[in-house]
């Protein structure tokens, strides 16, 4: 099979792109952990790395959003629940997952603003 097999079908392409998004997110997480470690043990690294880390975080944001969007869009297929022996519609599950994501984002943003003061 040729190495470009995934470029011939749109669904395969989007699947491979989604799987690729975990690479920059993993790099971001490692860099974030290094930043936390350096706060306690090596202050100059944090001061020098802040602009680069902020820029890389902005670059990683679309990857994280795409990864989250595709995962939550599949929640209705992945999760199966019943209430009073009746299945919950998959559309309702997907909407509830996106609602929870939105609420969690607002809460985290409010906490970040509150801590920044």
C-alpha positions as CSV (number, residue, x, y, z in Angstrom):
1,X,0.0,0.0,0.0
2,X,1.4,3.4,-0.9
3,X,2.3,5.9,1.8
4,X,-0.2,8.4,0.6
5,X,-3.2,6.0,0.9
6,X,-4.9,8.3,3.4
7,X,-4.9,11.3,1.0
8,X,-7.3,9.6,-1.5
9,X,-10.3,9.6,0.7
10,X,-11.6,12.6,2.6
11,X,-12.7,10.5,5.7
12,X,-9.3,8.8,5.9
13,X,-7.6,12.2,5.5
14,X,-9.6,13.8,8.4
15,X,-8.9,10.7,10.5
16,X,-5.2,10.9,10.0
17,X,-5.3,14.7,10.7
18,X,-7.2,14.1,13.9
19,X,-4.6,11.5,15.0
20,X,-1.8,13.9,14.1
21,X,-3.3,16.6,16.4
22,X,-2.2,14.6,19.4
23,X,1.5,15.1,18.6
24,X,1.6,18.9,19.1
25,X,-0.7,18.5,22.1
26,X,1.8,16.0,23.7
27,X,4.7,18.4,23.0
28,X,2.7,21.2,24.5
29,X,2.0,19.1,27.6
30,X,5.6,18.2,28.1
31,X,6.7,21.8,27.7
32,X,4.0,22.9,30.2
33,X,5.2,20.3,32.7
34,X,8.8,21.7,32.2
35,X,7.5,25.2,32.8
36,X,5.9,24.1,36.1
37,X,9.0,22.2,37.1
38,X,11.2,25.2,36.3
39,X,9.1,27.6,38.4
40,X,10.2,25.7,41.5
41,X,13.8,24.9,40.6
42,X,15.1,27.2,37.9
43,X,13.5,30.6,37.6
44,X,15.4,31.9,34.6
45,X,14.0,29.2,32.3
46,X,10.5,30.4,33.0
47,X,11.2,34.1,32.3
48,X,13.0,33.3,29.0
49,X,10.5,30.7,27.8
50,X,7.2,32.6,28.4
51,X,6.9,34.3,25.0
52,X,7.8,31.2,23.1
53,X,5.5,29.0,25.2
54,X,2.6,31.5,24.7
55,X,3.1,31.5,20.9
56,X,3.3,27.7,20.8
57,X,0.1,27.6,23.0
58,X,-1.7,29.7,20.4
59,X,-0.5,27.5,17.6
60,X,-1.6,24.4,19.5
61,X,-5.1,25.8,20.3
62,X,-6.6,24.9,16.8
63,X,-5.2,21.3,17.2
64,X,-6.8,21.0,20.6
65,X,-10.1,22.4,19.4
66,X,-10.2,20.1,16.3
67,X,-9.3,17.1,18.4
68,X,-12.0,17.9,21.0
69,X,-14.6,18.7,18.4
70,X,-14.2,15.5,16.5
71,X,-14.2,13.4,19.7
72,X,-17.3,15.1,21.1
73,X,-19.1,14.7,17.7
74,X,-18.7,11.0,18.1
75,X,-20.0,10.9,21.6
76,X,-23.4,9.9,20.4
77,X,-22.0,6.8,18.7
78,X,-19.6,5.9,21.5
79,X,-21.9,6.4,24.5
80,X,-25.2,4.5,24.9
81,X,-27.4,5.2,27.8
82,X,-31.0,4.4,28.7
83,X,-33.5,6.2,30.9
84,X,-36.5,4.2,32.0
85,X,-35.5,1.5,29.5
86,X,-35.6,4.0,26.6
87,X,-32.4,4.9,24.8
88,X,-31.3,8.5,24.9
89,X,-31.0,9.9,21.4
90,X,-27.4,10.2,20.2
91,X,-28.1,13.9,19.2
92,X,-29.0,14.7,22.8
93,X,-25.8,13.0,24.0
94,X,-23.7,15.0,21.6
95,X,-25.4,18.3,22.6
96,X,-25.0,17.6,26.3
97,X,-21.3,16.9,25.8
98,X,-20.8,20.1,23.9
99,X,-22.8,21.9,26.6
100,X,-20.6,20.5,29.3
101,X,-17.5,21.5,27.3
102,X,-18.8,25.1,27.0
103,X,-19.6,25.3,30.8
104,X,-16.2,23.9,31.7
105,X,-14.5,26.4,29.4
106,X,-16.4,29.3,31.0
107,X,-15.6,28.1,34.5
108,X,-11.9,27.7,33.7
109,X,-11.7,31.1,32.0
110,X,-13.3,32.7,35.0
111,X,-10.9,31.0,37.3
112,X,-7.9,32.1,35.2
113,X,-9.2,35.7,35.2
114,X,-9.8,35.6,38.9
115,X,-6.3,34.2,39.6
116,X,-4.7,36.8,37.3
117,X,-5.9,39.6,39.5
